[in-house]
Amino acid sequence: RENANFTNAERYASSSVDVQRANYQPLLANFAPTALPATQLLTQVLGSTRIPQTLVTVAQSADGEPKIYLLHRPVLMAAQLGETSNWDGQIFATIGEVMGTMVITVRMPNDPFVVSTKVRVKSIEQITEWFATHPDAQVMEPIPTEDGDSEELTTRNIMYLPCICAPSLLRTSGYSPRAAWHIVIPLLADAGLLDSCKVF
């Protein structure tokens, strides 16, 4: 089949599409909080035609719970010359899988790559262990500032998602942080990519 007829899962699983699969580090380096300014990064993402535009963010769902969502193929809408549009200057992305010839679109913020406030985190091993000892928890509890076995990190409100993970995160209703953790970390670990994806 032609690429145009691929589902998103098939497209993102293809090594001919995911050309960075051997090493995502050079791509993720642009998303580091101290790397490119948010506006410059947005310009690069919107202009990307060779690298899959797979992005991940956390947002509050309709029931008030934090969910992890995969956004892809963002587009900046622009009115035709001499015309006006209610969507002019707004950014939209698709979410979920292709349904026949239909896709679901969502509006993205106009400044998606601004740096977030600092968040205190544990190591991968410690987070995995915490979820294992809290089987009903969907979100990890906040880590106290005085916890000496943690560190403060900053990230961006929307980050690049290594494309190898994208086929497994296409549910339009999103994923709890626990579910996303148990999908993404094993995928990266099995591919030997945890070290090169540290920025993510």
C-alpha positions in Angstrom: 0.0 0.0 0.0 0.9 3.6 -0.4 2.0 5.5 2.7 -1.1 7.7 2.4 -3.2 4.6 3.1 -1.3 3.5 6.2 -2.9 3.8 9.6 -1.0 5.9 12.1 0.1 2.8 14.0 1.5 1.3 10.8 3.2 4.5 9.7 4.9 5.1 13.0 6.0 1.5 13.3 7.8 1.7 10.0 11.6 2.2 10.2 11.4 4.1 6.9 9.3 6.7 8.7 10.9 6.6 12.1 14.4 7.5 10.7 15.7 8.5 14.2 15.0 5.1 15.8 18.6 4.1 16.3 19.3 7.3 18.4 16.7 9.9 19.3 19.2 11.9 21.3 20.0 14.5 18.6 16.3 15.2 18.1 15.4 15.3 21.8 18.3 17.6 22.5 16.3 20.4 20.7 13.5 19.9 23.3 15.8 20.3 26.3 14.6 23.3 28.4 17.9 25.2 27.9 18.1 24.5 24.2 16.1 26.3 21.6 13.7 29.2 22.4 10.1 28.0 22.4 9.2 30.0 19.4 12.1 28.7 17.3 11.3 25.1 18.3 7.7 25.6 17.3 8.8 26.8 13.9 10.9 23.7 13.4 8.2 21.4 14.5 5.6 23.0 12.2 8.0 22.9 9.3 9.0 19.2 9.8 8.3 17.0 6.9 10.9 14.3 7.3 10.7 13.6 11.1 7.4 12.3 12.4 5.6 15.0 14.5 4.7 12.9 17.5 4.2 14.9 20.6 3.1 14.1 24.1 1.5 16.2 26.9 -0.4 15.8 30.1 -3.8 17.5 30.4 -6.9 17.3 32.6 -9.6 15.0 31.2 -13.3 15.7 31.3 -13.6 13.9 34.6 -10.8 16.0 36.1 -8.1 13.4 36.0 -4.6 14.0 34.6 -4.2 12.0 31.3 -1.3 11.6 28.9 -2.2 12.4 25.3 -0.3 11.8 22.0 -0.7 14.7 19.6 0.6 14.5 16.0 0.9 16.4 12.8 0.4 20.0 14.2 -0.6 22.6 11.6 -0.7 26.4 11.9 -3.9 27.5 10.2 -3.6 30.6 7.9 -6.3 32.3 6.0 -5.9 32.7 2.2 -4.6 36.0 1.1 -7.3 38.6 1.1 -9.6 36.4 3.2 -10.4 36.0 6.9 -10.9 32.9 9.0 -11.9 32.1 12.6 -9.1 29.7 12.7 -6.4 32.0 11.4 -3.2 31.8 13.5 -4.3 28.9 15.6 -2.5 25.5 15.8 -4.4 22.3 15.5 -3.1 18.7 15.8 -4.6 15.3 15.2 -5.2 12.8 18.1 -5.8 9.1 17.9 -6.0 6.8 14.9 -7.3 7.3 11.4 -10.9 6.2 11.1 -11.4 5.5 7.5 -10.7 8.9 6.0 -11.5 10.8 9.2 -9.2 12.1 11.9 -10.0 13.9 15.2 -8.4 17.3 15.6 -7.7 19.3 18.8 -6.5 22.8 19.3 -3.0 23.2 20.7 -1.9 26.3 22.7 -0.1 28.9 20.6 3.0 28.5 22.8 3.2 24.7 23.2 6.9 24.4 23.9 7.3 26.9 26.8 9.4 25.6 29.7 7.3 24.2 32.6 7.8 25.0 36.3 10.2 22.7 38.1 9.0 19.3 39.2 10.6 17.0 41.7 11.2 13.5 40.4 12.6 10.1 41.4 14.7 7.7 39.2 13.1 5.3 36.7 13.7 2.4 39.1 12.2 4.2 42.0 9.1 5.3 40.1 8.6 1.8 38.8 8.9 0.4 42.3 6.5 3.0 43.7 3.8 2.0 41.2 4.4 -1.7 42.0 3.8 -1.0 45.8 0.8 1.2 45.1 -1.2 -1.0 42.7 -4.3 1.2 42.7 -2.6 4.5 42.2 -2.8 6.1 38.7 -0.7 9.1 39.6 2.4 9.3 41.7 2.1 11.3 44.9 4.0 14.6 45.0 7.6 14.2 46.3 8.4 16.4 49.4 11.1 19.0 48.8 13.2 17.6 51.7 13.4 14.2 50.0 17.1 13.8 49.4 16.7 10.9 47.1 15.1 13.0 44.3 15.9 15.9 42.1 14.2 18.9 40.5 13.8 19.0 36.7 12.2 21.3 34.2 10.7 20.2 30.9 8.4 21.7 28.3 4.6 21.7 28.4 4.6 19.6 25.3 7.5 17.2 24.4 8.6 15.1 21.5 7.6 11.5 22.0 10.1 9.0 20.6 8.2 7.6 17.6 8.8 4.0 18.6 6.2 4.6 21.4 3.6 6.3 19.2 1.7 3.2 18.0 1.0 2.2 21.6 -0.4 5.6 22.6 -3.1 6.2 20.1 -6.2 6.1 22.3 -8.1 9.4 22.0 -9.2 9.2 25.6 -5.6 9.3 26.8 -3.8 7.3 29.4 -3.3 7.6 33.1 0.3 8.5 34.1 0.6 4.9 35.4 -0.6 3.3 32.2 1.6 5.6 30.1 4.6 4.7 32.3 4.0 1.0 31.9 3.8 1.4 28.1 6.7 3.8 27.4 9.4 2.7 29.8 9.4 -1.0 28.7 9.3 0.0 25.1 12.4 2.2 25.4 14.2 -0.3 27.7 13.6 -3.2 25.3 15.0 -1.1 22.4 18.0 0.0 24.5 17.0 3.6 24.2 16.5 4.7 27.8 19.8 6.5 28.0 19.4 8.4 24.7 15.9 9.4 25.7 16.7 11.0 29.1 15.5 14.5 28.0 12.1 12.9 27.3 
